[in-house]
Structures are given as C-alpha cells and as structure tokens.
Amino acid sequence: MPKNNNNLRVFMNLHRIKGKIISRARKNKDIIFGGKSLQKQLGLGARRSEDIDVFTETPKKSAKAIEKFADKTTRGDNFFVKRGKSLKTTRKVKWVGRDGIKNTKDDKGIVDYNKIPKPTPKFKTFNGVRYRVLSEELEAKFKAVRDPKFEFRKEKDLEDIKRILKSGRKLSGGLKWIKKHKSGQSI
C-alpha cells in the first residue's frame, strides 16, 4: 500500500511552489517559455497550461532546488526530478500523484528546466521575469508541428499557433519566418 502523501497539502501549497519557480526565474534571469509565456502575453486568449517551462543555465541544480522546496513545503517526499526524454539536459519536477508512487500514470509535471539554447532567445520582461517573445514562440510551434518526433503534441501546437495569429499582436519577424518557411506547404 502506498504511503500517505498528503494530497491536500500538495493542492493547498501548489500556488506557493509555482510562485517559488517564478521568483527563482526572476532571481537567476531565466527565461520562461511555452504555455506560461503565451498566457502572460496573450492573457485570456491563451490555452491553459498546467506546468511551467524554463530556460536556465543550470537545469539540474534548479530542478533539485525546487524539488527540495516543494517537499519541505508539503512536509513529505511528494515530488521527484526526472530527466527529459528528448533532451539529456532537460530536468522535470513532478508530483507523485494521488497514489504516492513515482513514475506512474497519475504523476503531474510542475516545471520543466531546459538549458538555454544558443543564441539566447529574445524575451520581454514583466515584473522582472523574462518571457520568450511571441514571434519566437510562434517559430518554435511551427517547427514542432512539422517535426514527426513531436506528433504527440501537434494538436496543442496548432491550437497555440491559431491563438497567437488570432490575437493580432505585433510579431517582430514572426510573419517573415512564416512566409520564408511555408513555401506553399500547409501547416
């Protein structure tokens, strides 16, 4: 029988854990990308995202620090760090889920830390936190849609592309990228 993992404590403290992730990103000058970046820039027009994606210089160290903070906050061993499947430098902090057992179907991702790519992505700063700009988010979504390796998330990425384009936001260089790479092919 699995140990009691205090699910109520996890749910009650999830906002505190996510706040710590954001404050750590601010302090370390990390860049938030993906769903949370879209939410920040598009507001209600963005798809709801559960986890936070962060570019950092030290993914392993950052993930361990958040895992330690989350376990201390929830007074138990409720979180663990897992290496990403696609990139060796990716580290994921996950909640063990309601069953209290690691690496099962009910585990929920809290944050994904990735090494900052070269060249460093362009970003906008909101309240001292860096978020990847919409044009680069759009570019990343188009690349992911075309890559067979990311077939499992194609629907999500297509939805994000539609929401970005529908928002009417000024995309610095994003539309040029679309015209340059589309070359008569459909998304």
C-alpha positions in Angstrom: 0.0 0.0 0.0 1.4 3.4 -0.9 2.5 5.9 1.8 0.2 8.7 2.7 1.4 11.6 0.6 -0.8 14.3 1.9 -2.6 15.2 -1.3 -4.4 18.1 0.4 -1.1 19.7 1.5 0.1 19.5 -2.1 -3.0 21.1 -3.5 -3.0 23.8 -0.9 0.6 24.7 -1.5 0.8 24.4 -5.3 0.5 28.2 -5.7 3.4 28.7 -3.3 5.5 26.2 -5.2 4.7 27.9 -8.6 5.4 31.3 -7.0 8.9 30.0 -5.9 9.6 28.8 -9.5 8.7 32.3 -10.8 10.8 34.1 -8.2 13.7 31.8 -8.8 13.4 32.5 -12.6 13.4 36.3 -11.8 16.5 36.0 -9.5 18.5 33.8 -11.9 17.4 35.7 -15.0 16.0 32.6 -16.5 13.5 32.7 -19.5 10.0 31.3 -19.2 8.7 29.9 -22.5 5.8 27.7 -23.8 2.3 27.9 -22.4 3.1 30.2 -19.4 4.8 32.7 -21.8 1.8 32.6 -24.1 -0.6 33.1 -21.1 1.4 36.1 -19.9 1.5 37.8 -23.3 -2.0 36.8 -24.6 -3.9 36.8 -21.4 -7.3 35.1 -21.7 -6.6 34.3 -25.3 -4.1 31.7 -24.4 -4.6 28.0 -23.8 -4.4 27.0 -20.2 -1.1 25.5 -19.2 -0.5 23.4 -16.1 3.3 23.3 -15.9 6.0 25.9 -16.3 8.8 25.6 -18.9 12.0 27.4 -18.1 15.3 28.0 -19.9 18.2 28.2 -17.3 21.9 27.8 -17.2 21.7 25.1 -14.5 18.7 22.8 -15.2 19.8 20.1 -12.8 20.5 22.4 -9.9 17.3 24.4 -10.4 15.2 21.3 -10.5 16.7 19.9 -7.3 16.2 23.2 -5.5 12.5 23.3 -6.5 12.0 19.6 -5.6 13.6 20.3 -2.1 11.4 23.4 -1.6 8.2 21.6 -2.7 8.9 18.6 -0.4 9.7 20.9 2.5 6.5 22.9 1.8 4.3 19.9 1.6 6.1 18.1 4.5 6.8 14.9 2.7 8.5 13.3 -0.2 5.8 14.2 -2.7 8.0 15.4 -5.6 10.8 14.0 -7.7 13.2 15.0 -10.5 13.2 13.1 -13.8 15.4 13.5 -16.8 13.6 14.5 -20.0 13.2 12.0 -22.9 14.1 14.2 -25.8 17.0 16.3 -24.4 19.6 15.0 -22.0 19.9 18.4 -20.3 16.1 18.7 -19.5 15.0 18.1 -16.0 11.4 17.8 -14.9 10.0 18.2 -11.4 6.9 16.1 -11.0 4.4 15.4 -8.2 4.0 11.7 -7.4 0.2 11.9 -7.9 -2.6 10.6 -5.7 -1.1 7.1 -5.5 2.2 8.4 -3.9 4.3 6.3 -6.3 6.9 7.7 -8.7 6.8 7.1 -12.4 3.1 6.1 -12.7 0.4 7.5 -15.0 -1.0 9.9 -12.4 2.3 11.9 -11.9 1.8 15.6 -12.8 4.6 17.8 -14.1 5.2 21.0 -12.2 8.1 22.5 -14.0 10.5 21.6 -16.9 14.0 23.1 -16.8 16.0 23.2 -20.1 19.4 24.5 -20.9 19.3 28.0 -22.5 19.8 27.5 -26.3 22.4 29.4 -28.3 21.7 32.0 -29.5 19.8 33.2 -26.4 16.1 33.6 -27.2 14.6 37.2 -27.4 12.5 38.0 -24.4 10.1 40.5 -22.8 10.3 41.3 -19.2 7.2 41.5 -17.0 7.7 42.3 -13.3 11.3 41.4 -13.6 10.6 37.9 -15.1 11.7 37.1 -18.6 9.3 35.6 -21.1 10.2 34.5 -24.6 8.7 36.8 -27.2 5.6 35.7 -29.3 7.5 35.6 -32.6 9.9 33.0 -31.2 7.1 31.1 -29.6 5.4 31.0 -33.0 8.6 29.9 -34.7 9.0 27.1 -32.1 5.4 25.9 -32.6 5.8 25.8 -36.4 9.0 23.7 -36.0 7.3 21.3 -33.6 4.3 20.9 -35.8 6.5 19.8 -38.7 8.7 17.5 -36.7 7.4 13.9 -36.6 9.1 13.5 -33.2 6.6 15.9 -31.7 3.5 14.2 -33.3 2.1 13.6 -29.8 1.7 17.4 -29.2 0.7 18.5 -32.7 -2.9 19.4 -31.7 -1.7 21.6 -28.8 0.8 23.4 -31.0 -1.7 24.0 -33.8 -4.1 25.5 -31.3 -1.4 27.8 -29.9 -0.4 28.9 -33.5 -4.1 29.8 -34.2 -4.4 31.7 -30.9 -1.2 33.7 -31.5 -2.2 34.7 -35.0 -5.7 35.5 -34.0 -4.5 37.7 -31.2 -3.5 40.4 -33.7 -0.3 41.1 -31.7 2.7 42.6 -33.5 5.1 39.7 -34.2 8.6 41.0 -34.7 9.9 38.9 -37.6 7.4 36.1 -37.0 5.4 36.6 -40.2 8.5 36.9 -42.2 9.5 33.5 -40.8 6.1 32.0 -41.8 6.4 33.3 -45.4 10.0 32.1 -45.7 9.4 28.6 -44.3 5.9 27.9 -45.5 6.8 27.8 -49.2 3.4 26.6 -50.4 3.1 23.9 -47.8 0.2 23.7 -45.3 0.9 23.7 -41.6 
